[in-house]
Amino acid sequence: MKKTNPIDCFSCKHFYVTWDANNPRGCKAFGFKTRRLPSDVVLETSGDDCLKYSPKKTKVKKPKKDGWIA
C-alpha cells in the first residue's frame, strides 16, 4: 500500500518557485529543485514525511476603518 503525503509544500517557508523550466519547484531546507513537490520526493526517497516542514508566517490583516471622510 502506497503512503499518502499529508505535507503541503505551498504552505512551507522552505518552499520556493524557481526559474528553471525543467525543475520549477525547490526546497531551501534540503537544497534541491524538482519537477514534483519536494515533500513527495522526500517521502519517496526516505519513506518518511518531511521533517523540515515549518509553516509560513502569515501577515495579520488590519481591519478596515469604516466611516465617512470629508
TASUL-V212432 format. One record per pair of residues at least 24 apart in sequence whose ideal C-beta (glycine too) atoms are under 7 Angstrom apart, sorted by the first residue. I is the first residue (numbers start at 1). J is the second residue. Records with the same first field share a line. If there is no record, write none. Layout:
BEGIN
I: J / J
END
This chain:
BEGIN
3: 43
5: 39 / 40 / 43
6: 49
7: 39 / 49 / 50 / 53
9: 37 / 38 / 39
11: 55 / 56
12: 53 / 54 / 55 / 56
13: 54 / 55 / 56
14: 52 / 54
END
